[in-house]
Amino acid sequence: MTTASAGAFYAELSDRLGGGSVRIGTRTTPLALAQTDRVIDALRMVVPGLSTTIVKIQTSADLWSGDLSQFGGKGNFTKEIDRALIAGRVDIAVHSMKDVPGDVPLPPGTEFGAYLERGDVHDVVIIRDGGPLAELAAGARIGTSAVRRRAQLALYRPDLILERVRGGIDSRIKKLDGGEYDALILARTGLERIGLQDRITEVLPTAWSDGKTIAMVPAVGAAVIGVQARSSDGPIMRLLQEISHAATATAITAERVMLHMLQGHCNSPIAGHAHVAPDGKLSLFGMVFNRDGSAWVRAHNWGPTDDPASLGAVVAGDLLHQGARRLIMATRK
């Protein structure tokens, strides 16, 4: 911003806040709070000394200990925070983009104004007794709730017992250490954001290649923090534009257009990852699985970085042509 435009912006924001603070709605988990701190740091890089208030909102999904698909899906990670945003109890909402459902539209009058720079998208393994995942004994118990992870792991190690595990990262690790599981599969970025990266025993590659090497294609929105606000709140939306990372916004657009076209729900094993390739083009890789990984389709394409939505549509169309709809519908049963 020029000096003049910055001055006008600060004055507009100051009038909007009226001497108060920016109220930030977030889940109560350690990871969510760590992500909120990152958003606050980014906001204060734009407006030094900006006053903020964290509004902790315990979501229904965090209170539910059973299978998330039986409780209405990922929307339960966001709906209570969305209600607070719509009602004006908070000014912005912080979300992990992988938890924002692809088959449910955003509440009317809201939009994502910023995406922070994407973190590491790798999934990792924490093995209680050490050693690589490939050498775990048949029948070892692996804790992971994501159907995407369970489906991909079943491609390589159908002899392992895959068990659902819920709760925050710290509580999952306690269950591992207590002997409930032999290993966990978690997101590397989540562990790094709460200072538990030293527990990682193996980093899984993200590129699916020959079907023999254990790999884990990331979730749509993996390692991205999204910041949502009311579309009509001009000063806040402009503030969020200042902290949004352009390359991440481009990748998220491609991934989420693909997800929307696939009409993926919380129980759909869908993987997707977009990034700018060395040649400067936007690359998008997508996969859809059935529950146990015994059937899958995959698609990969490239496009210009200034039209990520079209790339998302092309990859989704390819997956649908290969039978992705049948796989997705089967997981609704």
C-alpha positions in Angstrom: 0.0 0.0 0.0 1.1 3.6 -0.6 1.5 5.8 2.4 -1.8 7.6 1.6 -3.8 4.4 1.1 -2.3 2.9 4.2 -3.3 5.9 6.2 -6.9 5.7 4.9 -7.0 2.0 5.6 -5.8 2.4 9.2 -8.4 5.1 9.8 -11.2 3.0 8.3 -10.2 0.0 10.4 -9.9 2.1 13.5 -13.4 3.5 13.0 -14.7 0.0 12.4 -13.3 -1.3 15.6 -14.3 1.8 17.6 -11.5 1.3 20.1 -12.3 -2.4 20.5 -10.4 -5.5 19.3 -10.7 -7.9 16.4 -12.6 -10.9 17.9 -11.3 -14.2 16.5 -13.5 -17.3 16.7 -11.6 -20.6 16.9 -11.9 -24.1 18.2 -10.5 -24.9 21.6 -7.9 -27.6 20.7 -4.2 -26.8 21.1 -3.7 -27.0 17.4 -6.5 -24.6 16.7 -5.2 -22.1 19.2 -1.7 -22.4 17.8 -3.1 -21.6 14.3 -5.0 -18.7 15.7 -1.7 -17.3 17.1 -0.2 -17.5 13.6 -3.2 -15.5 12.3 -2.7 -12.9 15.0 1.0 -12.6 14.2 0.2 -12.1 10.5 -2.4 -9.4 11.3 0.0 -7.5 13.5 2.6 -7.5 10.7 0.1 -5.4 8.9 -1.2 -3.4 11.8 1.4 -3.3 14.6 -0.1 -3.5 18.0 -3.5 -4.5 16.7 -5.8 -5.5 19.6 -7.3 -9.0 19.3 -9.5 -11.1 21.4 -9.6 -14.9 21.0 -13.1 -16.3 21.4 -12.8 -20.0 22.1 -15.7 -22.1 20.8 -16.0 -25.7 21.6 -17.6 -27.4 18.5 -19.9 -30.3 18.5 -17.4 -32.4 16.6 -14.8 -31.9 19.4 -17.3 -33.2 21.9 -18.3 -36.2 19.8 -16.1 -39.3 20.5 -17.7 -41.6 17.9 -17.4 -42.0 14.1 -17.6 -38.5 12.7 -19.5 -39.7 9.6 -22.4 -40.8 11.9 -22.6 -37.3 13.4 -23.0 -35.2 10.3 -19.5 -35.0 9.1 -16.8 -32.2 9.0 -19.4 -29.5 9.1 -19.6 -30.0 12.9 -16.0 -28.6 13.1 -17.2 -25.3 11.8 -21.0 -24.8 12.3 -20.8 -23.3 15.8 -18.1 -20.9 14.7 -20.0 -20.0 11.6 -23.0 -19.1 13.8 -20.9 -16.8 15.9 -19.6 -15.1 12.8 -23.0 -14.6 11.3 -24.5 -13.4 14.6 -21.7 -10.8 14.9 -20.2 -12.4 18.1 -16.8 -12.7 16.3 -15.3 -10.7 13.5 -13.3 -13.5 11.9 -13.1 -17.2 12.1 -10.0 -19.4 11.8 -10.3 -22.8 10.2 -8.1 -25.7 9.1 -9.1 -25.9 5.4 -9.1 -29.7 5.4 -12.0 -29.5 7.9 -14.2 -27.3 5.7 -16.6 -29.6 4.0 -16.8 -29.7 0.2 -20.5 -30.6 -0.1 -21.8 -27.8 2.1 -21.8 -24.2 0.9 -20.4 -21.5 3.1 -23.1 -19.6 5.2 -24.6 -16.9 3.0 -22.8 -13.6 3.5 -19.5 -15.1 4.5 -16.3 -15.9 2.6 -12.7 -16.7 3.1 -10.7 -13.5 3.0 -7.3 -15.0 3.6 -5.3 -18.2 3.4 -2.0 -18.2 5.2 1.0 -19.6 3.5 0.7 -23.4 3.3 2.7 -25.6 5.6 4.2 -29.0 5.0 1.5 -31.2 3.5 3.2 -34.6 4.3 1.5 -37.2 6.5 3.8 -38.8 9.0 4.0 -41.9 11.1 4.6 -42.1 14.8 5.5 -45.7 15.7 5.6 -46.5 19.4 8.6 -48.9 19.2 10.3 -47.1 16.3 11.1 -48.5 12.9 9.5 -47.9 9.4 5.9 -48.5 8.7 6.8 -51.1 6.0 8.4 -53.3 8.7 5.5 -53.3 11.2 4.3 -56.8 11.9 1.1 -58.1 10.4 -1.8 -57.3 12.7 -0.3 -54.1 14.1 -2.9 -51.6 15.2 -2.7 -48.2 13.3 -4.7 -45.3 14.7 -6.2 -42.9 12.1 -9.6 -41.5 11.6 -9.3 -40.1 8.1 -10.9 -42.4 5.5 -8.4 -40.9 3.0 -5.5 -42.3 5.0 -7.1 -45.6 5.8 -7.9 -46.2 2.1 -4.3 -45.3 0.9 -2.6 -47.4 3.6 -4.8 -50.4 2.7 -3.3 -50.2 -0.8 0.1 -51.1 0.6 -0.5 -52.9 3.9 -3.8 -54.7 3.9 -2.5 -56.9 6.7 -2.5 -54.0 9.2 -5.5 -53.3 11.5 -6.7 -49.8 10.9 -8.6 -48.4 13.9 -10.4 -45.1 14.3 -8.8 -42.6 16.8 -10.4 -39.3 17.7 -9.3 -36.4 19.9 -6.6 -33.8 19.7 -3.0 -34.6 18.6 -1.8 -34.7 22.2 -4.5 -37.1 23.4 -3.9 -39.4 20.4 -0.2 -39.6 21.3 -1.1 -40.4 24.9 -3.2 -43.3 23.6 -0.3 -44.5 21.5 2.1 -44.3 24.5 -0.5 -46.1 26.6 -0.4 -49.1 24.3 -3.8 -48.7 22.6 -2.1 -48.4 19.2 1.2 -49.5 17.7 1.4 -46.5 15.4 -0.4 -43.3 14.4 -0.7 -41.5 11.1 -0.9 -37.7 11.6 -0.3 -34.5 9.7 3.3 -33.2 9.9 2.2 -29.6 10.1 -0.1 -30.2 13.0 2.7 -31.8 15.0 5.1 -28.9 14.2 2.6 -26.2 15.1 2.3 -27.6 18.7 6.0 -28.5 19.1 5.7 -32.3 18.9 7.7 -32.9 15.7 10.3 -34.8 17.6 7.9 -37.7 17.8 7.9 -38.3 14.1 9.4 -41.6 13.1 8.7 -41.5 9.3 7.6 -39.0 6.7 5.5 -40.4 4.0 5.9 -39.2 0.4 3.0 -37.4 -1.2 3.5 -38.6 -4.7 1.7 -41.8 -5.7 4.0 -43.6 -8.0 4.2 -47.4 -8.6 1.8 -48.6 -6.0 4.6 -50.4 -4.2 6.2 -47.6 -2.2 4.1 -46.4 0.7 2.8 -42.9 -0.1 0.0 -40.6 1.2 -1.6 -38.1 -1.2 -2.7 -35.1 1.0 -6.2 -34.1 1.8 -7.8 -31.2 0.0 -6.8 -28.1 2.0 -4.0 -29.9 3.9 -1.8 -27.6 6.0 -3.7 -24.4 5.1 -5.2 -22.0 7.6 -8.2 -20.2 6.2 -9.6 -17.0 7.7 -13.3 -16.4 7.2 -15.3 -13.1 7.6 -18.6 -11.5 6.7 -18.5 -10.3 3.1 -20.1 -7.0 3.9 -17.5 -6.2 6.5 -15.3 -4.1 4.3 -12.5 -3.0 6.7 -12.0 -6.5 8.0 -12.1 -8.1 4.5 -9.5 -5.6 3.4 -7.3 -6.4 6.4 -7.5 -10.1 5.5 -6.5 -9.5 1.9 -3.3 -8.0 3.3 -2.3 -11.3 5.0 -3.5 -13.7 2.3 -0.7 -15.7 0.5 -1.4 -15.6 -3.2 0.1 -18.9 -4.2 -1.7 -20.8 -1.4 -5.0 -19.1 -2.4 -4.4 -20.3 -6.0 -3.8 -23.9 -5.0 -6.8 -24.0 -2.6 -9.1 -22.7 -5.3 -8.1 -25.5 -7.7 -8.4 -28.2 -4.9 -11.8 -27.0 -3.6 -13.3 -26.6 -7.1 -12.3 -30.2 -7.7 -13.8 -31.2 -4.3 -17.1 -29.3 -4.9 -17.5 -30.9 -8.4 -17.0 -34.4 -6.9 -19.5 -33.5 -4.2 -17.3 -35.2 -1.7 -18.7 -35.6 1.8 -16.9 -36.3 5.1 -16.8 -40.0 4.5 -15.4 -39.7 1.0 -11.7 -40.9 0.6 -10.7 -38.0 -1.6 -7.1 -36.7 -1.9 -6.0 -33.7 -3.8 -2.9 -31.5 -4.0 -2.2 -28.5 -6.1 1.2 -26.7 -6.3 3.2 -24.6 -8.8 5.4 -26.9 -10.8 9.0 -26.0 -11.7 7.8 -24.9 -15.2 5.6 -22.3 -13.6 2.3 -24.1 -14.3 -0.2 -25.1 -11.7 -0.3 -28.8 -11.1 -3.3 -30.6 -9.6 -3.3 -34.3 -8.6 -6.5 -35.9 -7.5 -7.5 -39.4 -6.3 -10.8 -41.0 -5.1 -10.9 -44.4 -3.3 -13.4 -46.7 -1.9 -13.2 -47.4 1.8 -10.6 -50.1 1.9 -8.5 -48.8 -1.0 -9.2 -51.8 -3.2 -10.6 -49.6 -5.9 -9.5 -46.1 -6.9 -9.2 -43.6 -9.7 -6.6 -40.9 -10.2 -6.1 -37.8 -12.4 -3.4 -35.3 -12.9 -3.3 -32.1 -15.1 -1.7 -28.7 -15.4 -3.0 -25.3 -16.1 -2.1 -21.6 -15.9 -1.9 -20.1 -12.4 -4.4 -17.4 -13.2 -7.2 -19.8 -13.8 -7.1 -22.4 -11.0 -10.9 -23.0 -11.0 -10.7 -24.4 -14.6 -7.9 -26.7 -13.6 -10.0 -28.0 -10.7 -12.9 -28.6 -13.0 -10.8 -30.5 -15.6 -9.3 -32.8 -13.0 -12.7 -33.4 -11.4 -14.2 -34.2 -14.8 -11.5 -36.7 -15.5 -12.1 -38.4 -12.1 -15.8 -38.5 -12.7 -15.3 -40.0 -16.2 -13.3 -42.8 -14.6 -16.1 -43.6 -12.1 -15.4 -41.4 -9.1 -19.1 -40.9 -8.5 -19.7 -44.6 -8.0 -16.8 -44.8 -5.4 -18.1 -41.7 -3.6 -21.7 -42.9 -3.5 -20.6 -46.3 -2.1 -19.1 -44.5 0.9 -22.4 -43.0 1.8 -23.8 -46.4 2.7 
